[in-house]
Amino acid sequence: MWTVLLIVGVTLSIVTFFSIKKGRKSKTWPKTKATVVSAEVEEKHEYDEDGDKHVYYYPRIHYDYQVDGQFYNGFKYKLLEASMSKRKAHAFISNFMTGDILTAYYDPEKPTESVLQPGEQKYLYVFFVIGVGLMVFSLVKLFI
C-alpha cells in the first residue's frame, strides 16, 4: 500500500511540477493581437460507475492570430482549463464578441499553442504539496 502511495505521490508531484513550470514560462511568451472568431460553451457528458450522468461546461473562445506571417487558430483562455458551472461559463463567454481584438500569448517554440491568460494555475501548488506529502509519508512508513 505504501508503495502505491509513493508512486501516486511521485506522479502527482512530477505532473504538477511541469504544469507549474510551463505556466510560469507562459508569462514570458511573446504576445500578439488576436481576433475573436466565436465564443461558445462546450458541454462534456460523462457517466460514473453507477450510471449517473455528469455534465461539465468549458468556455471556448476561438480566435485567430498571426506569428511571423503565419496564421493560427487558438481556443484556450488558460493552459489548464477547469470546468465551470453552466451559468459561469455562459457569463464568461459573454465578455467576448466576434471581431473583438484581444492579446494572445503564444509559445515561441510551438506557435500553435496559445492562451489569452498566461500563467500557472494557483491550485496546482496545492496538488504539488499533496504529492510531496504523499511521497514523504510513504517513505517514512516504508523505511521506519
NORRAVEN-V840307 format. One record per residue. N is the residue number from 0. RES is the residue in one small letter. PSI is psi in whole degrees, -180 to 180 (* if undefined). OMEGA is omega as a letter, one per 20 degrees, with the letter a starting at -180 (* if undefined). Layout:
n & res & psi & omega
N & RES & PSI & OMEGA
N & RES & PSI & OMEGA
This chain:
n & res & psi & omega
0 & m & -43 & a
1 & w & -32 & r
2 & t & -41 & r
3 & v & -44 & r
4 & l & -36 & r
5 & l & -45 & r
6 & i & -44 & r
7 & v & -45 & r
8 & g & -45 & r
9 & v & -47 & a
10 & t & -48 & a
11 & l & -43 & a
12 & s & -44 & a
13 & i & -47 & a
14 & v & -47 & a
15 & t & -35 & r
16 & f & -49 & a
17 & f & -31 & r
18 & s & -42 & r
19 & i & -45 & a
20 & k & -46 & r
21 & k & -40 & r
22 & g & -43 & r
23 & r & -39 & r
24 & k & -33 & a
25 & s & -21 & r
26 & k & -20 & a
27 & t & 0 & a
28 & w & 148 & r
29 & p & 155 & r
30 & k & 157 & r
31 & t & 163 & r
32 & k & 143 & r
33 & a & 148 & r
34 & t & 128 & r
35 & v & 127 & r
36 & v & -43 & r
37 & s & 163 & r
38 & a & 130 & a
39 & e & 167 & r
40 & v & 123 & r
41 & e & 130 & r
42 & e & 131 & r
43 & k & 129 & a
44 & h & 129 & r
45 & e & 152 & r
46 & y & 136 & r
47 & d & -178 & a
48 & e & -19 & r
49 & d & -1 & a
50 & g & 6 & r
51 & d & 136 & a
52 & k & 136 & r
53 & h & 136 & a
54 & v & 132 & r
55 & y & 143 & a
56 & y & 128 & a
57 & y & 121 & r
58 & p & 137 & r
59 & r & 117 & r
60 & i & 108 & a
61 & h & 128 & a
62 & y & 153 & r
63 & d & 144 & r
64 & y & 167 & a
65 & q & 137 & r
66 & v & 120 & r
67 & d & 44 & r
68 & g & -5 & r
69 & q & 134 & r
70 & f & 142 & a
71 & y & 162 & r
72 & n & 138 & r
73 & g & 163 & r
74 & f & -5 & a
75 & k & 135 & r
76 & y & -24 & r
77 & k & 161 & r
78 & l & -48 & r
79 & l & 111 & a
80 & e & 140 & r
81 & a & 154 & r
82 & s & 159 & r
83 & m & 170 & r
84 & s & 159 & a
85 & k & -44 & a
86 & r & -46 & a
87 & k & -40 & a
88 & a & -44 & r
89 & h & -38 & r
90 & a & -39 & a
91 & f & -49 & a
92 & i & -18 & r
93 & s & -14 & r
94 & n & -6 & a
95 & f & 119 & r
96 & m & 147 & r
97 & t & 131 & a
98 & g & -14 & r
99 & d & 143 & r
100 & i & 126 & a
101 & l & 174 & r
102 & t & 125 & r
103 & a & 146 & r
104 & y & 130 & a
105 & y & 152 & r
106 & d & 117 & a
107 & p & -23 & r
108 & e & -18 & a
109 & k & 79 & a
110 & p & -14 & r
111 & t & -16 & r
112 & e & 123 & a
113 & s & 161 & r
114 & v & 160 & r
115 & l & -27 & r
116 & q & 97 & r
117 & p & 165 & r
118 & g & 163 & a
119 & e & 155 & r
120 & q & 128 & a
121 & k & -31 & a
122 & y & -19 & r
123 & l & -30 & r
124 & y & -36 & r
125 & v & -46 & r
126 & f & -34 & r
127 & f & -45 & r
128 & v & -40 & r
129 & i & -44 & r
130 & g & -45 & r
131 & v & -41 & r
132 & g & -44 & r
133 & l & -40 & r
134 & m & -50 & a
135 & v & -48 & a
136 & f & -44 & a
137 & s & -43 & r
138 & l & -41 & r
139 & v & -46 & a
140 & k & -34 & a
141 & l & -35 & a
142 & f & 2 & r
143 & i & * & *
